[in-house]
Amino acid sequence: MVVRGNCFCICDSGTCNWWFFMGNCRSGNPTDNIIVNHDFYKGLYSWHPNCCNGFIVSANSGNRVGLSPKSGGNYAVIKNRTEHWQGLEQDITSKISPGSTYSVSACVGVSGPLSGSTDVMATLKLLNHGSGASYMFIGKTSVSKGKWEMVEVVIRCPSSSKSEKSTSIGCSAVGDEVIINPQFENGLSNWSGRGCQVVLHDSMADGKILPETGKFFASASERTQNWNGIQQEITGRVQRKLAYNVTAVVRIFGNNVTTATIQATLWVHTPDRGEQYIGIGKVQATDKDWGQLQGKFLLNGSPSRVIIYLEGPPPGTDILVNALSVKHAEKIPPLPPPIIENPDYGVNIVTNSQLSDGTDGWFPLGNCNLSAASGSPKILPPMARDSLGVHEPLSGRYILVKNRTQTWMGPAQMITDKLKLFLTYQVSAWVRIGSGASGPQNVNVALGVDNQWVNGGQAEIKDRRWHEIGGSFRIEKQPLKVMVYVQGPAAGVDLMVAGLQIFPVDRVARFKHLARQTDKTRKRDIILQFSGSESSSLFGTSVTVMQTQNSFPIGSCINRTNIENEDFVDFFVKNFNWAVFGNELKWYWTEPQRGNFKYKDADDMLALCQNNKIETRGHCIFWEVQSTVQQWIQALNKNDLMKAVQNRLTGLLTRYKGKFRHYDVNNEMLHGSFYQDRLGKDIRTYMFKTANQLDPSATLFVNDYHVEDGTDTRSYPEKYIEQILDLQQQGAPVGGIGIQGHIDNPVGPIVCSALDKLGVVGLPIWFTELDVSSLNEHIRGEDLEVMLREAFAHPAVEGVMLWGFWELFMSRDNAHLVDAEGEINEAGKRFLALKHEWLSHAHGRIDIQGQFEFRGFHGTYVVEVETESNKVSRTFVVDKGDSPLVVSIDL
């Protein structure tokens, strides 16, 4: 962070008038006060009332306001305050030094319509290059009318750290704990029950429960609701756009409950949006030992009240708390890029895969029998062939597994010593099942990584043919043991496995192939034909062509709270041209209770997008998975449910007619069937038809997950195609195919294989919710690059939506591109580098025919021509097309 300006500010938590007698900010030298005109003997010189009014009452004035200061000197009166943050400030940018510690003190009082006391706070306002203003609370005091009180605190500014782009100077309060009385040293002071009783203990259960740290712990007892718990108000002690870490030492007690989830939650109230609940973190607590709950939060807006509390266990079960801490989250240096020596790309790590030595190297998992047989395919499965290229044929031998009495029984092999951390491995095999199966059978290549199941790929088998299994995995922590095994069909059904291969993939080599494909799919030859009064003398004139925007849609999910953060909005509008709302258009959000409609959040977000010329997708009209359906809808009878569905369609699509380019009509129909079960199969077609009648301009999508990664037998491409064709046959106007793209360890040929199959349907394909996850930002960036390059190179893909990009506001951990306080991480840098790569630029001279030719991506361009007399600039657009585009430029 480059600190451009620091302001020392005094304000209070109410809107009364207040008085400021003296301000001091001193370094190690007690006489070195860096506050200019600290005693107001020069009036308000060097001071600035922030959005309010101020005047000085002098020591000699007979017109003093309120009580006199202790020493009889001058003091400032700050009036006409309408917000709690308004107060008196002074710029101290040039006066602070990295590595120095400062003591801050101020004598303050209050007047006006005040009953009781109010908090007066000292705050640092930091103006940062590229990320706007942030605010750091550094101290406060409680003040009553008629009294002067002191605000006193010590702050430390760490030594500057230099990087290529910036020098960082950040200040923090010494002992910057947000929670007052975090370990109950002062009893239950500042703590209260949220709908229950709070009791202080030094022990419980006849001395069997003792505090893990300190002398005391608290219990939230007499709980009658899951949300009952212990709470503390932290209004004014947390600042917007700063990330805070939360840790708590907790356990449960009573009601014969041995384990339960305890969650830390933030209750936030804002004047314009009412109350919000922000989940911070959770832990599975027990009645045996203390456990640690950890989480992190950030406030985008400026709430009027903030309360943190613990909740979760069933009613009647006590929540025990030994400590709860909230502190500004420290920056954690990113992990370095992994160094992988001798990756051996394309080399199979499975021993005796071709069964040239019978079943040596293999063992049966369970009491099944293994033998080698002949008659399997000799060609590589297609996805492996796309990765490996020219490769020797398979042997035609396979493992026959008989006498299987459990679904998990099958051939297995230990591969612990052959794996390398951080490499992405592709899994490939031919599988087949014997007779005796009743219905489709799921066959799975699995890995046991220290007894944890890892999915290496799945296939659903309905016949006696050989089927391809393709999947991928990556291991990022050193395991003690890794076993690969093949499992799946029902007990009593024979299993056959041929040509099992596990090999690391060379992603860079794949990228070279994709670059060639991208050139064919996303670029076009352009001929600029120049004309005008000086056209005869244009030969040899310098031409510069710069692409300002690629027309390929790359968008992101946003949430209502995000748009209160200026830094988030700035990154969003600069780097995305489409948006989708995370929750705010879903039925459970717009009508949480029957007849109680809530469209304001979606309206606000839509207005932001329209003001910045960002297109929007409507997600989603319905959601077929029952757990996402409101209870009031689930409780309706068939007739009332049908009326509710009709009202939902009419209300939503009439209100937003023509405003959303796409709609996901009935989300995740491969994974849920609530509406179909309750209203019949025709309801899905009805939803599509009615949506199309109400808003013919919108393209209507199906949308589902795990279609592209080979890990889910409910949603593989062939099954998705079957569903789409069935809907179309019934008259449903399906206009697009949504692939969500919540993917791990992506392998290009596997993703591309799914796209190729779906592309045959002839509908546009969009990745609608793309995210990747890895603790290592470099690996995360590589995974994201794999997905974006595959999508951008494939002719059937017409857009990509990321499912967020900002830390703490994504559905998956370790998936963000920008950290909570606005710093772009390595994955984000990779994303921006790709965006830059996909802009075309050209420079040269006009030829004898008055033309300039180049090849460029589809999108918007600016051409600059520098003639002898002037410099001319024109804008033009390159659309899709196979033939060269001739653009006439009149100078």
Secondary structure in CASP SS format (residue, H / E / C, confidence):
PFRMAT SS
TARGET T0000
AUTHOR 0000-0000-0000
METHOD secondary structure of the structure
MODEL  1
M C 1.00
V C 1.00
V E 1.00
R E 1.00
G E 1.00
N E 1.00
C E 1.00
F E 1.00
C E 1.00
I E 1.00
C E 1.00
D E 1.00
S C 1.00
G C 1.00
T C 1.00
C C 1.00
N E 1.00
W E 1.00
W E 1.00
F E 1.00
F E 1.00
M E 1.00
G E 1.00
N E 1.00
C E 1.00
R E 1.00
S C 1.00
G C 1.00
N C 1.00
P C 1.00
T C 1.00
D C 1.00
N E 1.00
I C 1.00
I C 1.00
V C 1.00
N C 1.00
H C 1.00
D C 1.00
F C 1.00
Y C 1.00
K C 1.00
G C 1.00
L C 1.00
Y C 1.00
S C 1.00
W C 1.00
H E 1.00
P E 1.00
N C 1.00
C C 1.00
C C 1.00
N E 1.00
G E 1.00
F E 1.00
I E 1.00
V E 1.00
S C 1.00
A C 1.00
N C 1.00
S C 1.00
G C 1.00
N C 1.00
R C 1.00
V C 1.00
G C 1.00
L C 1.00
S C 1.00
P C 1.00
K C 1.00
S C 1.00
G C 1.00
G C 1.00
N C 1.00
Y E 1.00
A E 1.00
V E 1.00
I E 1.00
K E 1.00
N C 1.00
R C 1.00
T C 1.00
E C 1.00
H C 1.00
W C 1.00
Q C 1.00
G E 1.00
L E 1.00
E E 1.00
Q E 1.00
D E 1.00
I C 1.00
T H 1.00
S H 1.00
K H 1.00
I C 1.00
S C 1.00
P C 1.00
G C 1.00
S C 1.00
T E 1.00
Y E 1.00
S E 1.00
V E 1.00
S E 1.00
A E 1.00
C E 1.00
V E 1.00
G E 1.00
V E 1.00
S E 1.00
G C 1.00
P C 1.00
L C 1.00
S C 1.00
G C 1.00
S E 1.00
T E 1.00
D E 1.00
V E 1.00
M E 1.00
A E 1.00
T E 1.00
L E 1.00
K E 1.00
L E 1.00
L E 1.00
N E 1.00
H C 1.00
G C 1.00
S C 1.00
G E 1.00
A E 1.00
S E 1.00
Y E 1.00
M E 1.00
F E 1.00
I E 1.00
G E 1.00
K E 1.00
T E 1.00
S E 1.00
V E 1.00
S E 1.00
K C 1.00
G C 1.00
K C 1.00
W C 1.00
E E 1.00
M E 1.00
V E 1.00
E E 1.00
V E 1.00
V E 1.00
I E 1.00
R E 1.00
C C 1.00
P C 1.00
S C 1.00
S C 1.00
S E 1.00
K E 1.00
S C 1.00
E C 1.00
K C 1.00
S C 1.00
T E 1.00
S E 1.00
I C 1.00
G C 1.00
C C 1.00
S E 1.00
A E 1.00
V C 1.00
G C 1.00
D C 1.00
E E 1.00
V C 1.00
I C 1.00
I C 1.00
N C 1.00
P C 1.00
Q C 1.00
F C 1.00
E C 1.00
N C 1.00
G C 1.00
L C 1.00
S C 1.00
N C 1.00
W C 1.00
S E 1.00
G E 1.00
R E 1.00
G C 1.00
C C 1.00
Q E 1.00
V E 1.00
V E 1.00
L E 1.00
H E 1.00
D C 1.00
S C 1.00
M E 1.00
A C 1.00
D C 1.00
G C 1.00
K C 1.00
I E 1.00
L C 1.00
P C 1.00
E C 1.00
T C 1.00
G C 1.00
K C 1.00
F C 1.00
F E 1.00
A E 1.00
S E 1.00
A E 1.00
S E 1.00
E C 1.00
R C 1.00
T C 1.00
Q C 1.00
N C 1.00
W C 1.00
N C 1.00
G E 1.00
I E 1.00
Q E 1.00
Q E 1.00
E E 1.00
I C 1.00
T C 1.00
G C 1.00
R C 1.00
V C 1.00
Q C 1.00
R C 1.00
K C 1.00
L C 1.00
A E 1.00
Y E 1.00
N E 1.00
V E 1.00
T E 1.00
A E 1.00
V E 1.00
V E 1.00
R E 1.00
I E 1.00
F E 1.00
G C 1.00
N C 1.00
N C 1.00
V C 1.00
T C 1.00
T E 1.00
A E 1.00
T E 1.00
I E 1.00
Q E 1.00
A E 1.00
T E 1.00
L E 1.00
W E 1.00
V E 1.00
H E 1.00
T E 1.00
P C 1.00
D C 1.00
R C 1.00
G E 1.00
E E 1.00
Q E 1.00
Y E 1.00
I E 1.00
G E 1.00
I E 1.00
G E 1.00
K E 1.00
V E 1.00
Q E 1.00
A E 1.00
T E 1.00
D C 1.00
K C 1.00
D C 1.00
W C 1.00
G E 1.00
Q E 1.00
L E 1.00
Q E 1.00
G E 1.00
K E 1.00
F E 1.00
L E 1.00
L C 1.00
N C 1.00
G C 1.00
S C 1.00
P C 1.00
S C 1.00
R E 1.00
V E 1.00
I E 1.00
I E 1.00
Y E 1.00
L E 1.00
E E 1.00
G C 1.00
P C 1.00
P C 1.00
P C 1.00
G C 1.00
T C 1.00
D E 1.00
I E 1.00
L E 1.00
V E 1.00
N E 1.00
A E 1.00
L E 1.00
S E 1.00
V E 1.00
K E 1.00
H E 1.00
A C 1.00
E C 1.00
K C 1.00
I C 1.00
P C 1.00
P C 1.00
L C 1.00
P C 1.00
P C 1.00
P C 1.00
I C 1.00
I C 1.00
E C 1.00
N C 1.00
P C 1.00
D C 1.00
Y C 1.00
G C 1.00
V C 1.00
N C 1.00
I C 1.00
V C 1.00
T C 1.00
N C 1.00
S C 1.00
Q C 1.00
L C 1.00
S C 1.00
D C 1.00
G C 1.00
T C 1.00
D C 1.00
G C 1.00
W C 1.00
F E 1.00
P E 1.00
L E 1.00
G C 1.00
N C 1.00
C C 1.00
N E 1.00
L E 1.00
S E 1.00
A E 1.00
A E 1.00
S E 1.00
G C 1.00
S C 1.00
P C 1.00
K C 1.00
I C 1.00
L C 1.00
P C 1.00
P H 1.00
M H 1.00
A H 1.00
R H 1.00
D H 1.00
S H 1.00
L H 1.00
G C 1.00
V C 1.00
H C 1.00
E C 1.00
P C 1.00
L C 1.00
S C 1.00
G C 1.00
R E 1.00
Y E 1.00
I E 1.00
L E 1.00
V E 1.00
K E 1.00
N C 1.00
R C 1.00
T C 1.00
Q C 1.00
T C 1.00
W C 1.00
M C 1.00
G E 1.00
P E 1.00
A E 1.00
Q E 1.00
M E 1.00
I C 1.00
T H 1.00
D H 1.00
K H 1.00
L C 1.00
K C 1.00
L C 1.00
F C 1.00
L C 1.00
T E 1.00
Y E 1.00
Q E 1.00
V E 1.00
S E 1.00
A E 1.00
W E 1.00
V E 1.00
R E 1.00
I E 1.00
G C 1.00
S C 1.00
G C 1.00
A C 1.00
S C 1.00
G C 1.00
P C 1.00
Q E 1.00
N E 1.00
V E 1.00
N E 1.00
V E 1.00
A E 1.00
L E 1.00
G E 1.00
V E 1.00
D C 1.00
N C 1.00
Q E 1.00
W E 1.00
V E 1.00
N E 1.00
G E 1.00
G E 1.00
Q E 1.00
A E 1.00
E E 1.00
I E 1.00
K C 1.00
D C 1.00
R C 1.00
R C 1.00
W C 1.00
H E 1.00
E E 1.00
I E 1.00
G E 1.00
G E 1.00
S E 1.00
F E 1.00
R E 1.00
I C 1.00
E C 1.00
K C 1.00
Q C 1.00
P C 1.00
L C 1.00
K C 1.00
V E 1.00
M E 1.00
V E 1.00
Y E 1.00
V E 1.00
Q E 1.00
G C 1.00
P C 1.00
A C 1.00
A C 1.00
G C 1.00
V C 1.00
D C 1.00
L E 1.00
M E 1.00
V E 1.00
A E 1.00
G E 1.00
L E 1.00
Q E 1.00
I E 1.00
F E 1.00
P E 1.00
V C 1.00
D C 1.00
R H 1.00
V H 1.00
A H 1.00
R H 1.00
F H 1.00
K H 1.00
H H 1.00
L H 1.00
A H 1.00
R H 1.00
Q H 1.00
T H 1.00
D H 1.00
K H 1.00
T H 1.00
R H 1.00
K E 1.00
R E 1.00
D E 1.00
I E 1.00
I E 1.00
L E 1.00
Q E 1.00
F E 1.00
S E 1.00
G C 1.00
S C 1.00
E C 1.00
S H 1.00
S H 1.00
S H 1.00
L C 1.00
F C 1.00
G C 1.00
T C 1.00
S E 1.00
V E 1.00
T E 1.00
V E 1.00
M E 1.00
Q E 1.00
T E 1.00
Q E 1.00
N E 1.00
S C 1.00
F C 1.00
P C 1.00
I E 1.00
G E 1.00
S E 1.00
C E 1.00
I E 1.00
N C 1.00
R H 1.00
T H 1.00
N H 1.00
I H 1.00
E H 1.00
N C 1.00
E H 1.00
D H 1.00
F H 1.00
V H 1.00
D H 1.00
F H 1.00
F H 1.00
V H 1.00
K H 1.00
N H 1.00
F C 1.00
N C 1.00
W E 1.00
A E 1.00
V E 1.00
F E 1.00
G C 1.00
N C 1.00
E C 1.00
L C 1.00
K C 1.00
W H 1.00
Y H 1.00
W H 1.00
T H 1.00
E C 1.00
P C 1.00
Q E 1.00
R C 1.00
G C 1.00
N E 1.00
F C 1.00
K C 1.00
Y C 1.00
K H 1.00
D H 1.00
A H 1.00
D H 1.00
D H 1.00
M H 1.00
L H 1.00
A H 1.00
L H 1.00
C H 1.00
Q H 1.00
N H 1.00
N C 1.00
K C 1.00
I C 1.00
E E 1.00
T E 1.00
R E 1.00
G E 1.00
H E 1.00
C E 1.00
I E 1.00
F E 1.00
W E 1.00
E C 1.00
V C 1.00
Q H 1.00
S H 1.00
T H 1.00
V C 1.00
Q C 1.00
Q H 1.00
W H 1.00
I H 1.00
Q H 1.00
A C 1.00
L C 1.00
N C 1.00
K H 1.00
N H 1.00
D H 1.00
L H 1.00
M H 1.00
K H 1.00
A H 1.00
V H 1.00
Q H 1.00
N H 1.00
R H 1.00
L H 1.00
T H 1.00
G H 1.00
L H 1.00
L H 1.00
T H 1.00
R H 1.00
Y C 1.00
K C 1.00
G C 1.00
K C 1.00
F C 1.00
R C 1.00
H E 1.00
Y E 1.00
D E 1.00
V E 1.00
N E 1.00
N E 1.00
E C 1.00
M C 1.00
L C 1.00
H C 1.00
G C 1.00
S C 1.00
F H 1.00
Y H 1.00
Q H 1.00
D H 1.00
R H 1.00
L H 1.00
G C 1.00
K C 1.00
D H 1.00
I H 1.00
R H 1.00
T H 1.00
Y H 1.00
M H 1.00
F H 1.00
K H 1.00
T H 1.00
A H 1.00
N H 1.00
Q H 1.00
L H 1.00
D C 1.00
P C 1.00
S C 1.00
A C 1.00
T E 1.00
L E 1.00
F E 1.00
V E 1.00
N E 1.00
D E 1.00
Y C 1.00
H C 1.00
V C 1.00
E C 1.00
D C 1.00
G C 1.00
T C 1.00
D C 1.00
T C 1.00
R C 1.00
S C 1.00
Y C 1.00
P H 1.00
E H 1.00
K H 1.00
Y H 1.00
I H 1.00
E H 1.00
Q H 1.00
I H 1.00
L H 1.00
D H 1.00
L H 1.00
Q H 1.00
Q H 1.00
Q C 1.00
G C 1.00
A C 1.00
P C 1.00
V C 1.00
G C 1.00
G E 1.00
I E 1.00
G E 1.00
I E 1.00
Q C 1.00
G C 1.00
H E 1.00
I C 1.00
D C 1.00
N C 1.00
P C 1.00
V C 1.00
G H 1.00
P H 1.00
I H 1.00
V H 1.00
C H 1.00
S H 1.00
A H 1.00
L H 1.00
D H 1.00
K H 1.00
L H 1.00
G H 1.00
V C 1.00
V C 1.00
G C 1.00
L C 1.00
P C 1.00
I E 1.00
W E 1.00
F E 1.00
T E 1.00
E E 1.00
L E 1.00
D E 1.00
V C 1.00
S C 1.00
S C 1.00
L C 1.00
N C 1.00
E H 1.00
H H 1.00
I H 1.00
R H 1.00
G H 1.00
E H 1.00
D H 1.00
L H 1.00
E H 1.00
V H 1.00
M H 1.00
L H 1.00
R H 1.00
E H 1.00
A H 1.00
F H 1.00
A H 1.00
H C 1.00
P C 1.00
A C 1.00
V E 1.00
E E 1.00
G E 1.00
V E 1.00
M E 1.00
L E 1.00
W C 1.00
G C 1.00
F C 1.00
W E 1.00
E C 1.00
L C 1.00
F C 1.00
M C 1.00
S C 1.00
R C 1.00
D C 1.00
N C 1.00
A C 1.00
H C 1.00
L C 1.00
V E 1.00
D C 1.00
A C 1.00
E C 1.00
G C 1.00
E C 1.00
I E 1.00
N C 1.00
E H 1.00
A H 1.00
G H 1.00
K H 1.00
R H 1.00
F H 1.00
L H 1.00
A H 1.00
L H 1.00
K H 1.00
H H 1.00
E H 1.00
W C 1.00
L C 1.00
S C 1.00
H E 1.00
A E 1.00
H E 1.00
G E 1.00
R E 1.00
I C 1.00
D C 1.00
I C 1.00
Q C 1.00
G C 1.00
Q E 1.00
F E 1.00
E E 1.00
F E 1.00
R E 1.00
G E 1.00
F E 1.00
H C 1.00
G E 1.00
T E 1.00
Y E 1.00
V E 1.00
V E 1.00
E E 1.00
V E 1.00
E E 1.00
T C 1.00
E C 1.00
S C 1.00
N C 1.00
K E 1.00
V E 1.00
S E 1.00
R E 1.00
T E 1.00
F E 1.00
V E 1.00
V E 1.00
D C 1.00
K C 1.00
G C 1.00
D C 1.00
S C 1.00
P C 1.00
L E 1.00
V E 1.00
V E 1.00
S E 1.00
I E 1.00
D E 1.00
L C 1.00
END
